[in-house]
Amino acid sequence: MPVSPFFQHGSPDEQRLVQSLVDEHLSIHGIDVYYIPRKQIVTDDILGEVQSSKFNDNYLMEAYLNNYEGYAKGSDVMTKFGINLQNEITLTISRERYEDFIAPFQFNSTNLSGARDGDLDFGTRPKEGDLIWFPLGERLFEIKHVEHEMPFFQLGKNYTYELQCELFQLEDEIIDTNVAAIDSRLSEEGFITTVTLAGIGSTAKASVDTFALSGAMQKVILNDDGSGYTSVPTVTVEASPAGVSTSLGAVVAITTTKGNLAAIDYVAITNPGFAYVEPPAIGFGTPGVGAAATSALTNTGIASIRIQQPGSNYVSPPIISIQHPQFVDKQYEFTGIATAGLMEIVGINTMANIAIGHTINFKSLGAVTLTGGGIVTSIGTSSVGIGTSIGGTGTASGVTFIGTGAMVGAKAGQVQATAVATLDGSSMFRIYLTDAGVGYEATPTVSISAPLSTGIGTYHLNERVVGSDSGAEAYVKSWNATTRQLEVSINTGDFRSGEYITGTASSARYQVFSYSDDLSDAAAGDEYFMNDEFEVQADELLDFTESNPFGIV
């Protein structure tokens, strides 16, 4: 038989009164907490498991702390990995406050995602997995269970939510609440890797020291790159007949890595030597077998290149360009005699390529003052007359000058020299000749490429960044514009040196100088890290370098 219709078990007015009393009690005796809802970024399609989440909203609300005597007892658990803090708190919040001031901003029955990143899996009540910022302990707690029927239907209605929370364990979540106390607390938490970006650099400079040594090595021709090389082999060069240390040619093998083996890519010249009558024999040491190479000689090639300035902030070795023999300006050494109407130069070291009408530009003037260049007006057996259009004053008699005439020009057999550079850190360290060239009658110029452009913009906290070549993605933890260090987390893939990292929100774009995800204890800088110990102990259990411990299939 139904209950009597003459007695009410909670009228709407009574229910509103109780709800008002609950809200007033919470505002008087409660504490302010931030409610931070979870947004699901990546969800497993098969199991529905949330693989990545974002927390970028916050709602300030009052809550009553049920366990006022402290965190739940027995929440500190000793495990084989150390102490695991599982602090637990229980909070009571107003149902009306949540449904009126939080739920409307999170739940849309027609569009769960809207313009926001990630799907919102919300009803009209708090959900497990959401976070609570507890200001008294400055800690984040994750809601593990929501009790939505306690007290149980007083006057026919429920008025509160009881949130059972546990200390939050950060994994691959993005937390960007715009609350400084929360974001700064978590800025250095989680697995963070460091990307060093290229700064403003200076261009290296170099010049040819010596050239045109008779019987010098021009190049080494690799006929067979061999096999079985696990490291860079030593390369020997047959001794020069001159019998002095400086005449001995020297080369170095440049390798590339294929799998776990090093393959010889080419052989570069560190010293071309001189006085060779026949091309010297080239030999390769261990480890590895089968590599073979031959050499070629030149009498008019480049012998050495001197680094004048190493430059800075190179991400990859710069490109070395040596002037082609036909475009080199011929240089002349001479003594000058000033006479009326012209300046006659005598004692010239060569008369090659000088013709009437050529301009000789003076590079070193000694004790006489000259400006501009002079036109060749006459050519004698061992002297050249220069018109006084050059201007200047003084007596040139007995003074040595260096002048440049016309370019050498194209001649048969000319070969342009080539070279490669190596880096020490971000500066040029050494230049190796790969071809000394043929046909150099004068000192060529050496051009070195400048460091690539560094980039623009400022990365934003928690924005997604993408590598231009690797396609790797990560989220920004911090950006130091002074040191050009970008700290990122939640990585998918590894960034590569030389590629550009672009921020999807800020459009900031910089070039990668180096990338480190080293988890060794020294690199991690944490005295509690034990990665090295785990690695050593694991190698004692399974060592694939000797044989397959699971047998041969």
QUIUR-V912134 format. One record per helix or strand of 2 or more residues. SS is the DSSP state (H for helix, E for strand). FROM is the first residue (numbers start at 1). TO is the last residue. If there is no record, write none. Layout:
ss=SS from=FROM to=TO
ss=SS from=FROM to=TO
This chain:
ss=H from=12 to=29
ss=E from=31 to=36
ss=E from=39 to=43
ss=E from=50 to=55
ss=E from=59 to=65
ss=E from=76 to=79
ss=E from=82 to=85
ss=E from=88 to=94
ss=H from=95 to=101
ss=H from=103 to=106
ss=E from=131 to=134
ss=E from=139 to=147
ss=E from=160 to=167
ss=E from=173 to=175
ss=H from=180 to=186
ss=E from=192 to=197
ss=E from=205 to=211
ss=E from=216 to=227
ss=E from=235 to=237
ss=H from=245 to=247
ss=E from=250 to=258
ss=E from=261 to=271
ss=E from=282 to=284
ss=E from=289 to=298
ss=E from=302 to=309
ss=E from=320 to=322
ss=H from=325 to=327
ss=E from=329 to=339
ss=E from=342 to=346
ss=E from=359 to=364
ss=E from=373 to=379
ss=E from=383 to=387
ss=H from=388 to=390
ss=E from=399 to=407
ss=E from=418 to=424
ss=E from=427 to=435
ss=E from=446 to=448
ss=E from=455 to=456
ss=E from=464 to=467
ss=E from=473 to=480
ss=E from=485 to=492
ss=E from=500 to=503
ss=E from=509 to=516
ss=H from=521 to=524
ss=H from=531 to=541
